[in-house]
Amino acid sequence: MKNHDLRINRAVRLINELDAQLRNKSPFGYYVFTDISTGRRWTASKVDEDYLAEIKGIIGDVISNLRSALDLIYWEYVSPHVKNENERRKIQFPFRDNVEKLRNAIKSSHGHKVGNEFVDALLSVRPYKTGGNKILHLMHELNNAGKHRFPTPVSDYKTMKYEAIRKMIPDFPAIDSVTVSGCKTDVVWNVAKPSLLFIFLGNVTKNNPNIYERKLNWPVDLIIRVDDFEINSEVLTLLREMLKQTQSAVEKISKAVS
């Protein structure tokens, strides 16, 4: 198995592992809180920052492997056509802002030496931003981003109808439907303190023995937003599309050379 295939296979394994992890546990959760000293109740979201950082690292690892797969297949076909170490240093899969810059990059990275079919295959992949394959180019941009610029996945809580909420929180106020956010409190209400004896409150919070929390079965997606690329996508959907586009690019390039 060639090196670019190994990278793609690793990306596939990571995506499957991430899928399994997120099915078991999301870094974001939605809770109902109760202050037993006042009878105040409220709903709010919480994030596990350490787990979110772990998820972010896996996403970055997937993207790095897919980006490397393209560099490796480019090296595989171009390197036999160069003569010295200075030329080899320029061999890198050409991502550019537009098609004209791509043509120049193919030449400067010695891709044209492989043949016209190879160049045509690269052009058909459209690894450029303006009018090109924005998923591939986004993959390239995210791979090049430093850890402080890499977008942190955010939560997308779904709107839930009052009837569904009442099944989880019987004393929830009569609100038609609720769309939640990342605020400290979304909905607040009060109950008589004697009534708390008949309500399942959950567990005591770490910081205040008077406040209890109970996690709710509230649907939430983990999404990535990149405004420059008009991307607002669920994480696994985006990673699988990047995988699909990478596999397609590898197939086109391999067919052109063979």
C-alpha positions as CSV (number, residue, x, y, z in Angstrom):
1,M,0.0,0.0,0.0
2,K,1.4,3.4,-1.0
3,N,2.0,6.2,1.5
4,H,-0.9,8.4,0.3
5,D,-3.3,5.4,0.8
6,L,-2.0,4.9,4.3
7,R,-2.8,8.5,5.2
8,I,-6.3,8.3,3.8
9,N,-6.9,5.1,5.7
10,R,-5.7,6.7,8.9
11,A,-8.1,9.6,8.3
12,V,-11.0,7.1,7.7
13,R,-10.2,5.4,11.1
14,L,-10.1,8.7,12.9
15,I,-13.4,9.8,11.4
16,N,-15.0,6.5,12.5
17,E,-13.5,6.8,16.0
18,L,-14.7,10.4,16.3
19,D,-18.2,9.3,15.2
20,A,-18.2,6.7,17.9
21,Q,-17.0,9.1,20.5
22,L,-19.6,11.8,19.7
23,R,-22.4,9.2,19.7
24,N,-21.4,8.3,23.2
25,K,-20.6,11.8,24.5
26,S,-20.8,15.3,23.2
27,P,-18.5,18.0,24.6
28,F,-21.6,20.2,25.0
29,G,-24.6,19.3,27.2
30,Y,-27.8,20.9,28.2
31,Y,-28.9,20.9,31.9
32,V,-31.6,21.9,34.3
33,F,-30.3,23.5,37.5
34,T,-32.0,24.0,40.8
35,D,-31.1,26.2,43.8
36,I,-32.6,24.4,46.7
37,S,-32.1,27.4,49.0
38,T,-34.4,29.6,46.9
39,G,-36.5,27.2,44.7
40,R,-35.1,28.9,41.6
41,R,-34.8,26.6,38.6
42,W,-33.2,27.3,35.2
43,T,-31.9,25.7,32.1
44,A,-28.5,26.3,30.5
45,S,-25.8,24.7,28.4
46,K,-22.4,23.5,29.6
47,V,-19.2,22.6,27.8
48,D,-16.4,20.2,28.7
49,E,-13.4,22.3,27.7
50,D,-10.9,19.5,28.0
51,Y,-13.0,17.1,25.9
52,L,-13.7,19.8,23.4
53,A,-9.9,20.3,23.0
54,E,-9.5,16.6,22.5
55,I,-12.1,16.6,19.8
56,K,-10.5,19.6,18.1
57,G,-7.2,17.7,18.1
58,I,-8.8,14.7,16.3
59,I,-10.3,17.0,13.7
60,G,-6.9,18.5,13.1
61,D,-5.4,15.1,12.8
62,V,-7.9,14.0,10.1
63,I,-7.3,17.2,8.1
64,S,-3.5,16.8,8.4
65,N,-3.6,13.2,7.1
66,L,-5.9,14.1,4.1
67,R,-3.7,17.1,3.2
68,S,-0.6,14.9,3.5
69,A,-2.1,12.3,1.2
70,L,-2.3,14.9,-1.6
71,D,1.3,16.0,-1.0
72,L,2.5,12.4,-1.0
73,I,0.8,11.4,-4.3
74,Y,2.1,14.6,-5.9
75,W,5.6,13.7,-4.7
76,E,5.2,10.1,-5.9
77,Y,4.6,11.2,-9.5
78,V,6.7,14.4,-9.7
79,S,9.9,13.5,-7.9
80,P,11.2,11.0,-10.5
81,H,11.2,13.9,-13.0
82,V,13.4,16.3,-11.1
83,K,17.2,16.3,-11.0
84,N,18.5,17.8,-7.8
85,E,17.6,18.6,-4.2
86,N,16.7,22.2,-4.8
87,E,14.0,21.1,-7.3
88,R,12.7,18.5,-4.8
89,R,12.2,21.1,-2.2
90,K,9.6,22.8,-4.4
91,I,7.5,19.6,-4.8
92,Q,4.2,20.2,-3.0
93,F,0.6,19.7,-4.0
94,P,-0.4,23.1,-5.5
95,F,-3.1,25.0,-3.7
96,R,-3.7,28.5,-4.9
97,D,-6.3,31.3,-4.8
98,N,-7.3,31.0,-8.4
99,V,-6.8,28.9,-11.5
100,E,-4.1,31.1,-13.1
101,K,-2.0,31.0,-10.0
102,L,-2.6,27.2,-9.9
103,R,-1.2,26.9,-13.4
104,N,1.9,28.8,-12.4
105,A,2.2,26.7,-9.2
106,I,2.1,23.4,-11.1
107,K,5.0,24.6,-13.3
108,S,7.0,26.0,-10.4
109,S,6.6,22.7,-8.5
110,H,7.6,20.8,-11.6
111,G,4.2,19.1,-12.1
112,H,4.3,20.0,-15.8
113,K,7.2,17.6,-16.3
114,V,4.9,14.6,-15.6
115,G,2.9,15.4,-18.7
116,N,-0.2,17.2,-20.0
117,E,-2.6,14.5,-18.7
118,F,-1.2,15.0,-15.2
119,V,-1.6,18.8,-15.5
120,D,-5.2,18.4,-16.8
121,A,-6.0,16.1,-13.9
122,L,-4.8,18.7,-11.4
123,L,-6.8,21.4,-13.0
124,S,-9.9,19.2,-12.9
125,V,-9.5,18.8,-9.2
126,R,-9.7,22.7,-8.9
127,P,-7.6,23.1,-5.7
128,Y,-8.1,26.9,-5.6
129,K,-10.4,29.2,-3.7
130,T,-12.1,31.5,-6.2
131,G,-14.4,29.4,-8.3
132,G,-12.7,26.2,-7.3
133,N,-13.2,23.3,-4.9
134,K,-13.8,25.2,-1.6
135,I,-13.8,22.0,0.5
136,L,-10.3,21.0,-0.6
137,H,-9.1,24.6,-0.3
138,L,-10.6,24.9,3.2
139,M,-8.9,21.7,4.1
140,H,-5.6,23.2,3.0
141,E,-6.3,26.5,4.9
142,L,-7.2,24.7,8.1
143,N,-4.2,22.5,7.9
144,N,-2.0,25.6,7.6
145,A,-3.7,27.4,10.4
146,G,-1.9,27.7,13.7
147,K,-3.6,26.3,16.8
148,H,-4.8,29.7,17.8
149,R,-6.4,30.3,14.4
150,F,-8.0,26.8,13.9
151,P,-11.7,27.2,14.4
152,T,-13.1,25.7,17.6
153,P,-16.2,23.5,17.1
154,V,-19.4,25.0,18.5
155,S,-22.7,23.6,19.6
156,D,-25.9,23.8,17.6
157,Y,-28.8,23.1,20.0
158,K,-32.0,22.1,18.3
159,T,-35.4,23.8,18.9
160,M,-37.6,21.7,21.1
161,K,-41.3,21.8,21.5
162,Y,-42.9,22.5,24.9
163,E,-44.5,19.0,25.1
164,A,-41.1,17.3,24.6
165,I,-39.5,19.5,27.3
166,R,-42.3,18.8,29.7
167,K,-41.5,15.1,29.5
168,M,-38.0,15.8,30.8
169,I,-38.9,18.7,33.1
170,P,-42.6,18.4,34.3
171,D,-42.6,21.8,36.0
172,F,-41.1,23.6,33.0
173,P,-43.0,26.9,32.2
174,A,-45.6,26.9,29.4
175,I,-43.5,28.1,26.5
176,D,-44.4,27.0,22.9
177,S,-40.9,26.0,21.9
178,V,-37.4,26.8,23.0
179,T,-34.2,27.3,21.1
180,V,-31.2,27.3,23.5
181,S,-27.9,29.0,23.3
182,G,-24.6,29.1,25.1
183,C,-25.8,31.6,27.7
184,K,-25.5,31.0,31.5
185,T,-29.3,30.9,31.7
186,D,-32.0,30.4,29.0
187,V,-35.2,29.9,30.9
188,V,-35.7,30.7,34.6
189,W,-38.7,29.9,36.8
190,N,-39.4,29.3,40.5
191,V,-41.1,26.6,42.4
192,A,-42.2,26.4,46.1
193,K,-39.3,24.8,48.1
194,P,-41.6,22.0,49.5
195,S,-42.2,20.9,45.9
196,L,-38.5,20.2,45.4
197,L,-39.0,17.1,47.5
198,F,-41.0,15.6,44.6
199,I,-38.6,16.7,41.8
200,F,-35.6,14.7,40.5
201,L,-32.9,17.3,40.9
202,G,-29.8,15.3,39.7
203,N,-26.4,15.8,41.3
204,V,-24.9,18.5,43.5
205,T,-22.6,20.8,41.6
206,K,-19.0,21.0,42.6
207,N,-18.9,24.7,43.4
208,N,-22.2,25.1,45.4
209,P,-23.8,22.5,47.6
210,N,-27.2,24.3,47.3
211,I,-27.3,23.9,43.5
212,Y,-28.1,20.7,41.7
213,E,-27.8,19.9,38.0
214,R,-29.4,17.2,35.8
215,K,-28.4,16.6,32.2
216,L,-31.2,16.6,29.6
217,N,-31.5,14.6,26.5
218,W,-31.5,17.6,24.3
219,P,-30.4,17.1,20.6
220,V,-27.2,19.0,19.8
221,D,-24.9,19.0,16.8
222,L,-21.2,19.8,16.8
223,I,-20.5,22.3,14.0
224,I,-17.6,24.2,12.4
225,R,-18.1,27.7,11.1
226,V,-15.7,29.4,8.7
227,D,-17.2,32.6,7.5
228,D,-14.6,33.2,4.7
229,F,-15.7,30.0,3.0
230,E,-19.4,30.3,4.0
231,I,-19.0,27.0,5.8
232,N,-21.5,26.2,8.6
233,S,-21.4,22.4,8.8
234,E,-21.7,19.6,11.2
235,V,-18.2,18.3,12.0
236,L,-18.5,14.8,10.8
237,T,-20.4,15.9,7.6
238,L,-17.6,18.3,6.8
239,L,-14.8,15.7,7.5
240,R,-16.5,13.1,5.4
241,E,-16.8,15.6,2.5
242,M,-13.1,16.4,2.8
243,L,-12.4,12.7,2.7
244,K,-14.6,12.3,-0.4
245,Q,-12.9,15.2,-2.2
246,T,-9.5,13.9,-1.3
247,Q,-10.2,10.4,-2.6
248,S,-11.7,11.8,-5.8
249,A,-8.5,13.9,-6.3
250,V,-6.2,11.0,-5.8
251,E,-8.3,8.9,-8.2
252,K,-8.2,11.5,-10.9
253,I,-4.4,12.0,-10.6
254,S,-3.7,8.2,-10.5
255,K,-5.8,7.6,-13.6
256,A,-4.1,10.4,-15.5
257,V,-0.7,9.0,-14.9
258,S,-1.5,5.4,-15.5
